[in-house]
Structures are given as structure tokens and as C-alpha cells.
Amino acid sequence: MADIVDDSELPKNTTASSASTPTPTTDNEPAPAKLAGDEPPSAEIQAKVASYTVLDREGQPHQYSTLYSGPDAAPRTLVVFIRHFFCGSCKQYIEVLSKAITPEFRSQLSSPTSVVVVGCGDPGLIDIYAKETGCQFPIYADPTRKLYEQLGLLSSLALGEKPEYIQKSMVQIVAESFWKTLKQLPSGLALKGGDSRQNGGEFLCEASPGGSDERRVAWCHRMQNTRDHTEVAALSKILERKE
């Protein structure tokens, strides 16, 4: 029954049209080997996905690597992959995260750290998502989910245990998600929030040892169910000790 309730957060989507969602890999490319929940992707996979495409709020493409590397990038970047843009559970997570991982908090870390969010829906929903969650972090979209796939992020409707970051009841979450979906019917985005089975995770990218400018995934967590983001308190401690 839990699976049915969770699935009702969003009708199964059709992603954005191919004209606005460039596919970074070929359709016949083999899927990567499944990884354990907290095992960083291999160096080969990290190099491969660096050139993958994500879309900004205006639908403009950017290489994934520009989110965490480049001349203006912070030494460390936390990339938070959320589920679909109508997922009420992820919205609560981003709300709590935005209130905890503030510029003031990050300024106290010995290693400057930035945060970016990536969703699997249409980029046309980014501004709405930012407004509804109060998210101050840059948000990007990967409607093709090729990045999710290569990084080993799972697809599942399993509900899992209720985490601390969720303060609302499942009935309230489902009702709010359904209402927000209906509100997008006039815009044509109601079915473009992203695949409701796709789960996310958190990836901490930082400079490689030895003074190199190359960034690598030093730590990660893949959601094992739809409510399995890393608790914000635990994530704060990880950022504090990963200096």
C-alpha cells in the first residue's frame, strides 16, 4: 500500500520534448554497474559524466562539470539530486537544507563550499520549485535522467522509514503534491515534473589530493527509497569534518 500512496504524489510523466532536452549519451549505451549506496562512482564514470548536459532555469544547457569545477567554483560543491519537481518529501528536504546550510554556516567552514540542486524534470519548473521551497541554491534539471543513471541513482517507489526532515503527514504531502501538479495544467508542465520512480542522493565534490584542480567525488549517498535523503544534521557534520 505504501508504494501506491507514494506513487500518487505525481502522475507518471512524459519528460520534456527532445528539442529542449539534449541527450548526452546514445540510447544503446549500456547502463553502468549498480553501486552500493555510499560508494563513490569510479574515476571513469566521473570523467564520463563531466561532459553531460544539465539545463538551467531558462532551459540553457551547461556541462555538468561546470556545477562543481572551473575558475569560479568553490573548492567543494555539494550536489543534491532530488526526485521529481512535485515530490513533497524532497521539497521538505530542500526547505530544511536551505535553512541549515546557509551562507553564514558555509562561511564558518575552513573549506569554502557551494551547494547546487539537480532535479529530473522540466527546467520550466525550476523557478516554481525555488519559490515553493525557499531554495537559495542554484537549481538545474536533467530531464533525460542520463546523469542519474550513470551515477547509480536508484529507481524505486519504496517508502522507507519517515525521516526527521519530513514534518507533514503522508496524506498532506500527497494532497499538496497533487494540487501543485494540477496548477500546472494550463502551463503544460503538469506531466513534466520528472519520473516519480526516480530517487536522488547527495554527492560532495572536492579538489583531488596533491593540489590538483581536478574535482572528484569524495563522499556520496544514494537514496534507497523515496524518503532517504541524508538527514540535514548528519550532512552538516560531514561538511564540517570534510576539511
VOBA-1610 file (N, C-alpha, C; in pm, whole numbers, padded with zeros to 5 digits, always signed):
BEGIN
Met+00082-00121+00000Met+00000+00000+00000Met+00085+00125+00000Ala+00200+00118+00068Ala+00286+00236+00074Ala+00332+00276-00064Asp+00362+00178-00149Asp+00406+00210-00283Asp+00298+00285-00360Ile+00175+00243-00343Ile+00066+00308-00415Ile+00049+00452-00369Val+00057+00474-00240Val+00043+00610-00188Val+00154+00699-00238Asp+00279+00648-00235Asp+00391+00731-00279Asp+00381+00764-00426Asp+00337+00666-00506Asp+00326+00687-00649Asp+00223+00794-00682Ser+00126+00816-00595Ser+00022+00914-00624Ser+00068+01056-00604Glu+00191+01074-00558Glu+00243+01211-00547Glu+00243+01280-00682Leu+00261+01201-00787Leu+00269+01261-00919Leu+00231+01159-01025Pro+00144+01196-01118Pro+00119+01106-01229Pro+00248+01081-01305Lys+00265+00960-01358Lys+00388+00929-01429Lys+00404+01025-01545Asn+00525+01080-01558Asn+00544+01189-01651Asn+00586+01145-01789Thr+00571+01240-01880Thr+00642+01235-02006Thr+00740+01348-01997Thr+00867+01323-02019Thr+00968+01427-02000Thr+00959+01532-02108Ala+01037+01639-02091Ala+01035+01749-02186Ala+01070+01699-02324Ser+01028+01773-02424Ser+01050+01732-02562Ser+01198+01723-02591Ser+01235+01641-02692Ser+01375+01622-02725Ser+01439+01750-02772Ala+01361+01846-02822Ala+01418+01972-02868Ala+01477+02052-02754Ser+01421+02037-02634Ser+01470+02117-02521Ser+01547+02033-02420Thr+01561+01902-02447Thr+01632+01816-02353Thr+01734+01732-02427Pro+01851+01789-02457Pro+01953+01715-02530Pro+01994+01590-02455Thr+02013+01481-02528Thr+02052+01355-02468Thr+02203+01341-02473Pro+02271+01333-02358Pro+02416+01331-02356Pro+02477+01197-02393Thr+02399+01090-02394Thr+02452+00961-02431Thr+02360+00896-02531Thr+02410+00797-02602Thr+02329+00730-02702Thr+02233+00634-02635Asp+02123+00606-02705Asp+02020+00521-02647Asp+02069+00378-02624Asn+02165+00332-02704Asn+02212+00195-02689Asn+02333+00184-02598Glu+02366+00289-02526Glu+02478+00285-02434Glu+02442+00199-02314Pro+02529+00104-02276Pro+02497+00016-02164Pro+02489+00092-02033Ala+02399+00050-01947Ala+02386+00112-01815Ala+02508+00073-01730Pro+02549+00162-01639Pro+02663+00131-01554Pro+02629+00022-01454Ala+02733-00040-01401Ala+02711-00141-01298Ala+02650-00076-01174Lys+02561-00149-01106Lys+02498-00096-00986Lys+02602-00078-00876Leu+02592+00034-00806Leu+02686+00067-00700Leu+02619+00058-00565Ala+02698+00034-00463Ala+02645+00035-00327Ala+02599+00175-00291Gly+02517+00186-00187Gly+02455+00314-00154Gly+02551+00430-00138Asp+02665+00407-00074Asp+02757+00517-00046Asp+02891+00500-00114Glu+02898+00420-00216Glu+03023+00401-00289Glu+03038+00508-00397Pro+03144+00590-00392Pro+03162+00692-00496Pro+03174+00629-00634Pro+03127+00697-00735Pro+03143+00643-00871Pro+03291+00636-00907Ser+03324+00546-00997Ser+03463+00529-01038Ser+03516+00655-01106Ala+03647+00664-01116Ala+03709+00777-01185Ala+03664+00783-01330Glu+03644+00665-01390Glu+03600+00660-01529Glu+03460+00719-01544Ile+03370+00681-01453Ile+03234+00733-01458Ile+03234+00883-01433Gln+03312+00929-01336Gln+03316+01072-01306Gln+03366+01152-01426Ala+03467+01099-01496Ala+03518+01167-01615Ala+03414+01166-01726Lys+03339+01058-01734Lys+03238+01043-01839Lys+03123+01143-01822Val+03073+01153-01700Val+02955+01239-01678Val+02990+01387-01674Ala+03119+01420-01664Ala+03159+01561-01657Ala+03107+01641-01775Ser+03096+01577-01891Ser+03050+01648-02012Ser+02900+01633-02036Tyr+02830+01566-01948Tyr+02686+01552-01965Tyr+02617+01688-01951Thr+02497+01696-02000Thr+02425+01823-02005Thr+02319+01834-01896Val+02319+01948-01828Val+02208+01985-01740Val+02154+02119-01789Leu+02030+02148-01756Leu+01963+02268-01805Leu+01936+02364-01691Asp+01956+02494-01717Asp+01927+02593-01614Asp+01782+02637-01621Arg+01745+02736-01542Arg+01606+02780-01530Arg+01549+02830-01662Glu+01635+02873-01753Glu+01590+02921-01883Glu+01599+02813-01991Gly+01635+02694-01950Gly+01646+02583-02045Gly+01777+02581-02120Gln+01874+02662-02076Gln+02003+02666-02143Gln+02092+02552-02093Pro+02165+02487-02184Pro+02247+02372-02144Pro+02380+02414-02082His+02425+02334-01987His+02555+02352-01922His+02618+02215-01903Gln+02749+02207-01916Gln+02815+02082-01881Gln+02803+02059-01732Tyr+02779+01935-01695Tyr+02764+01901-01554Tyr+02887+01945-01473Ser+03006+01934-01531Ser+03129+01969-01458Ser+03134+02115-01418Thr+03061+02201-01488Thr+03065+02344-01453Thr+02992+02372-01322Leu+02915+02275-01273Leu+02846+02293-01145Leu+02942+02286-01028Tyr+03055+02215-01046Tyr+03146+02195-00933Tyr+03293+02224-00964Ser+03325+02268-01085Ser+03463+02298-01119Ser+03470+02422-01207Gly+03592+02469-01230Gly+03611+02589-01309Gly+03675+02698-01226Pro+03714+02807-01290Pro+03788+02913-01220Pro+03710+02979-01108Asp+03579+02982-01117Asp+03498+03049-01015Asp+03434+02952-00916Ala+03463+02823-00929Ala+03399+02722-00843Ala+03463+02721-00705Ala+03382+02692-00605Ala+03434+02675-00469Ala+03517+02547-00463Pro+03609+02539-00366Pro+03690+02416-00352Pro+03605+02290-00334Arg+03488+02306-00273Arg+03398+02192-00255Arg+03258+02231-00300Thr+03189+02134-00360Thr+03050+02155-00401Thr+02966+02035-00363Leu+02857+02060-00294Leu+02761+01955-00262Leu+02652+01958-00368Val+02641+01849-00443Val+02537+01838-00546Val+02426+01750-00489Val+02306+01808-00476Val+02191+01736-00420Val+02097+01700-00534Phe+02084+01571-00560Phe+01991+01522-00662Phe+01857+01493-00594Ile+01753+01562-00637Ile+01620+01540-00584Ile+01541+01448-00676Arg+01423+01413-00636Arg+01334+01332-00719Arg+01261+01426-00817His+01138+01397-00850His+01064+01483-00943His+01032+01618-00877Phe+01004+01718-00957Phe+00984+01854-00906Phe+00854+01871-00828Phe+00767+01770-00828Phe+00645+01778-00749Phe+00652+01693-00622Cys+00765+01632-00596Cys+00779+01544-00479Cys+00775+01627-00351Gly+00671+01607-00272Gly+00657+01683-00148Gly+00763+01649-00045Ser+00810+01524-00044Ser+00913+01484+00052Ser+01044+01557+00023Cys+01083+01560-00103Cys+01206+01630-00140Cys+01194+01781-00116Lys+01074+01834-00136Lys+01055+01977-00111Lys+01080+02010+00035Gln+01032+01925+00124Gln+01059+01948+00266Gln+01208+01939+00295Tyr+01275+01845+00227Tyr+01420+01831+00248Tyr+01494+01958+00206Ile+01459+02011+00091Ile+01526+02131+00042Ile+01494+02251+00131Glu+01372+02257+00184Glu+01336+02365+00277Glu+01426+02360+00401Val+01440+02241+00460Val+01522+02225+00580Val+01669+02250+00547Leu+01714+02199+00434Leu+01854+02217+00393Leu+01887+02364+00373Ser+01796+02438+00310Ser+01820+02580+00284Ser+01831+02660+00413Lys+01757+02618+00515Lys+01760+02689+00642Lys+01884+02655+00724Ala+01943+02537+00699Ala+02057+02491+00778Ala+02191+02524+00712Ile+02201+02494+00583Ile+02328+02516+00512Ile+02326+02655+00451Thr+02324+02755+00537Thr+02314+02894+00497Thr+02450+02949+00457Pro+02453+03066+00393Pro+02584+03129+00365Pro+02665+03150+00492Glu+02598+03181+00603Glu+02668+03201+00730Glu+02733+03071+00777Phe+02658+02960+00768Phe+02714+02830+00806Phe+02834+02796+00719Arg+02820+02816+00587Arg+02928+02780+00496Arg+03050+02871+00512Ser+03026+02993+00556Ser+03140+03085+00576Ser+03226+03042+00695Gln+03171+02960+00784Gln+03245+02913+00901Gln+03326+02787+00871Leu+03305+02727+00755Leu+03382+02609+00717Leu+03519+02652+00669Ser+03621+02576+00703Ser+03757+02613+00662Ser+03777+02598+00512Ser+03694+02512+00449Ser+03699+02496+00304Ser+03569+02551+00244Pro+03574+02660+00168Pro+03453+02717+00110Pro+03374+02611+00032Thr+03244+02609+00055Thr+03159+02505-00001Thr+03034+02566-00064Ser+03004+02524-00186Ser+02881+02567-00252Ser+02785+02449-00259Val+02659+02479-00286Val+02555+02377-00295Val+02476+02401-00423Val+02450+02296-00498Val+02362+02304-00615Val+02261+02190-00607Val+02146+02210-00668Val+02038+02111-00669Val+02010+02070-00813Val+01990+01941-00835Val+01956+01891-00968Val+01829+01809-00957Gly+01730+01839-01041Gly+01606+01763-01047Gly+01594+01691-01180Cys+01500+01597-01190Cys+01490+01517-01312Cys+01371+01557-01399Gly+01316+01677-01377Gly+01202+01722-01455Gly+01235+01832-01554Asp+01132+01898-01601Asp+01146+02004-01700Asp+01203+02130-01634Pro+01298+02198-01700Pro+01356+02319-01642Pro+01255+02432-01624Gly+01141+02424-01693Gly+01037+02524-01676Gly+00979+02527-01536Leu+01004+02423-01457Leu+00953+02416-01321Leu+01053+02464-01216Ile+01173+02501-01257Ile+01277+02538-01162Ile+01239+02660-01080Asp+01193+02766-01144Asp+01158+02887-01070Asp+01045+02861-00972Ile+00948+02782-01012Ile+00836+02748-00924Ile+00886+02669-00804Tyr+00975+02575-00830Tyr+01031+02492-00723Tyr+01109+02577-00624Ala+01188+02670-00676Ala+01268+02756-00589Ala+01177+02842-00500Lys+01071+02893-00557Lys+00978+02977-00481Lys+00906+02897-00373Glu+00862+02776-00407Glu+00785+02695-00312Glu+00871+02643-00196Thr+01000+02622-00221Thr+01088+02567-00118Thr+01172+02673-00048Gly+01177+02795-00104Gly+01267+02896-00049Gly+01412+02863-00076Cys+01438+02781-00177Cys+01574+02737-00208Cys+01657+02853-00262Gln+01771+02876-00198Gln+01863+02982-00239Gln+01978+02927-00322Phe+01981+02794-00341Phe+02088+02732-00418Phe+02053+02731-00567Pro+02152+02732-00655Pro+02123+02715-00798Pro+02056+02580-00822Ile+01958+02579-00910Ile+01886+02456-00943Ile+01898+02428-01092Tyr+01924+02302-01125Tyr+01935+02260-01264Tyr+01844+02139-01287Ala+01828+02103-01413Ala+01741+01991-01448Ala+01813+01893-01540Asp+01784+01766-01520Asp+01834+01658-01605Asp+01715+01574-01648Pro+01633+01625-01742Pro+01511+01553-01781Pro+01539+01417-01844Thr+01655+01399-01905Thr+01687+01270-01968Thr+01719+01164-01864Arg+01759+01205-01744Arg+01799+01118-01634Arg+01923+01036-01666Lys+01997+01073-01770Lys+02120+01002-01803Lys+02224+01020-01694Leu+02228+01138-01636Leu+02323+01164-01527Leu+02287+01078-01405Tyr+02160+01074-01372Tyr+02113+00990-01262Tyr+02154+00844-01284Glu+02133+00799-01405Glu+02161+00658-01437Glu+02309+00626-01422Gln+02394+00710-01479Gln+02537+00681-01476Gln+02595+00693-01335Leu+02538+00777-01251Leu+02586+00791-01114Leu+02529+00684-01021Gly+02447+00596-01076Gly+02397+00484-00998Gly+02279+00516-00909Leu+02207+00623-00937Leu+02091+00658-00855Leu+01975+00565-00889Leu+01906+00520-00785Leu+01809+00412-00798Leu+01670+00461-00838Ser+01592+00370-00893Ser+01451+00395-00921Ser+01369+00300-00835Ser+01283+00356-00751Ser+01203+00274-00659Ser+01090+00358-00603Leu+00979+00292-00573Leu+00867+00359-00506Leu+00857+00318-00360Ala+00956+00243-00310Ala+00956+00204-00169Ala+00958+00329-00082Leu+00877+00329+00021Leu+00860+00448+00104Leu+00970+00463+00208Gly+01008+00356+00274Gly+01109+00364+00378Gly+01057+00428+00505Glu+01142+00436+00606Glu+01103+00497+00732Glu+01093+00649+00718Lys+01010+00710+00801Lys+00992+00854+00797Lys+01114+00923+00859Pro+01181+01010+00783Pro+01298+01078+00836Pro+01261+01202+00915Glu+01360+01258+00983Glu+01334+01377+01064Glu+01297+01498+00980Tyr+01349+01506+00857Tyr+01323+01626+00777Tyr+01179+01635+00727Ile+01103+01527+00738Ile+00963+01530+00698Ile+00877+01554+00822Gln+00808+01667+00823Gln+00724+01705+00936Gln+00575+01692+00906Lys+00539+01673+00780Lys+00399+01662+00742Lys+00359+01516+00729Ser+00229+01491+00738Ser+00180+01355+00718Ser+00184+01320+00570Met+00186+01190+00540Met+00187+01148+00400Met+00061+01194+00328Val-00050+01194+00397Val-00175+01240+00335Val-00162+01387+00293Gln-00104+01468+00380Gln-00086+01609+00349Gln+00013+01629+00235Ile+00120+01551+00236Ile+00220+01561+00129Ile+00159+01525-00005Val+00083+01416-00008Val+00021+01372-00134Val-00079+01475-00184Ala-00162+01529-00092Ala-00263+01627-00131Ala-00198+01753-00188Glu-00093+01801-00122Glu-00025+01922-00169Glu+00044+01897-00303Ser+00108+01782-00318Ser+00175+01750-00444Ser+00075+01740-00559Phe-00039+01676-00532Phe-00141+01662-00635Phe-00196+01798-00676Trp-00219+01886-00577Trp-00272+02019-00607Trp-00172+02101-00688Lys-00044+02093-00652Lys+00057+02169-00725Lys+00073+02117-00867Thr+00051+01986-00883Thr+00055+01930-01018Thr-00061+01983-01102Leu-00180+01985-01044Leu-00297+02034-01116Leu-00281+02180-01156Lys-00215+02259-01073Lys-00197+02401-01102Lys-00114+02423-01228Gln-00036+02322-01266Gln+00048+02336-01385Gln-00018+02286-01514Leu-00143+02245-01504Leu-00213+02201-01625Leu-00217+02310-01734Pro-00248+02437-01699Pro-00251+02539-01803Pro-00116+02563-01869Ser-00008+02542-01794Ser+00127+02567-01849Ser+00178+02451-01932Gly+00111+02337-01925Gly+00159+02219-01996Gly+00270+02145-01925Leu+00298+02183-01799Leu+00408+02122-01725Leu+00363+02021-01621Ala+00233+01995-01614Ala+00180+01907-01510Ala+00238+01767-01516Leu+00268+01719-01636Leu+00321+01584-01652Leu+00471+01585-01680Lys+00537+01696-01650Lys+00680+01709-01679Lys+00764+01735-01554Gly+00713+01691-01439Gly+00788+01710-01315Gly+00906+01616-01303Gly+00903+01505-01377Gly+01008+01404-01369Gly+00949+01269-01335Asp+01026+01165-01354Asp+00980+01029-01326Asp+00959+01010-01177Ser+00838+00971-01138Ser+00805+00957-00996Ser+00878+00840-00929Arg+00940+00752-01009Arg+01015+00641-00951Arg+01162+00676-00926Gln+01206+00786-00984Gln+01349+00819-00975Gln+01384+00875-00838Asn+01481+00814-00773Asn+01532+00866-00646Asn+01660+00945-00670Gly+01703+01019-00568Gly+01819+01105-00582Gly+01931+01066-00488Gly+01999+01167-00437Gly+02111+01145-00347Gly+02195+01270-00334Glu+02308+01256-00265Glu+02396+01370-00240Glu+02539+01331-00277Phe+02607+01420-00347Phe+02746+01398-00389Phe+02831+01518-00353Leu+02937+01494-00277Leu+03028+01601-00236Leu+03152+01595-00323Cys+03170+01697-00404Cys+03285+01705-00495Cys+03388+01800-00437Glu+03515+01760-00441Glu+03621+01845-00389Glu+03748+01824-00470Ala+03845+01912-00451Ala+03971+01903-00523Ala+04043+01774-00489Ser+04109+01716-00587Ser+04186+01594-00564Ser+04308+01624-00478Pro+04357+01525-00404Pro+04478+01545-00323Pro+04597+01583-00410Gly+04690+01655-00350Gly+04811+01691-00422Gly+04806+01826-00490Gly+04702+01903-00460Gly+04696+02038-00515Gly+04639+02048-00655Ser+04589+01938-00711Ser+04531+01941-00844Ser+04398+02015-00843Asp+04366+02081-00955Asp+04237+02149-00967Asp+04124+02053-01003Glu+04160+01930-01035Glu+04058+01832-01072Glu+03969+01800-00953Arg+03839+01798-00978Arg+03744+01767-00872Arg+03705+01619-00877Arg+03681+01562-00761Arg+03639+01422-00752Arg+03529+01411-00647Val+03453+01303-00653Val+03350+01277-00552Val+03419+01215-00431Ala+03424+01290-00322Ala+03489+01243-00200Ala+03393+01165-00111Trp+03265+01191-00126Trp+03162+01125-00044Trp+03030+01132-00119Cys+02947+01030-00103Cys+02815+01036-00165Cys+02718+00945-00090His+02592+00969-00115His+02485+00884-00063His+02376+00874-00168Arg+02333+00753-00198Arg+02224+00730-00292Arg+02099+00691-00214Met+01992+00757-00242Met+01866+00726-00175Met+01825+00583-00207Gln+01792+00506-00103Gln+01747+00369-00121Gln+01595+00360-00130Asn+01527+00469-00098Asn+01382+00477-00110Asn+01344+00624-00129Thr+01216+00653-00134Thr+01172+00788-00169Thr+01189+00890-00058Arg+01227+00844+00063Arg+01244+00937+00174Arg+01381+00916+00241Asp+01484+00899+00160Asp+01613+00858+00212Asp+01724+00959+00184His+01692+01087+00175His+01798+01188+00170His+01878+01182+00301Thr+02005+01218+00295Thr+02086+01226+00417Thr+02027+01331+00510Glu+02004+01293+00635Glu+01949+01390+00730Glu+02038+01514+00734Val+01976+01629+00745Val+02049+01755+00737Val+02152+01769+00848Ala+02118+01724+00968Ala+02213+01732+01079Ala+02337+01648+01050Ala+02317+01528+00994Ala+02430+01443+00958Ala+02511+01504+00844Leu+02442+01564+00749Leu+02510+01627+00636Leu+02594+01745+00683Ser+02543+01822+00778Ser+02619+01935+00832Ser+02749+01887+00895Lys+02743+01775+00968Lys+02863+01722+01031Lys+02963+01671+00928Ile+02913+01614+00820Ile+03000+01569+00712Ile+03074+01687+00651Leu+03004+01797+00628Leu+03068+01916+00572Leu+03169+01975+00669Glu+03142+01966+00797Glu+03233+02021+00897Glu+03360+01939+00911Arg+03349+01807+00895Arg+03469+01725+00915Arg+03545+01697+00785Lys+03481+01722+00672Lys+03549+01701+00543Lys+03629+01825+00508Glu+03728+01857+00586Glu+03808+01978+00564Glu+03944+01940+00512
//
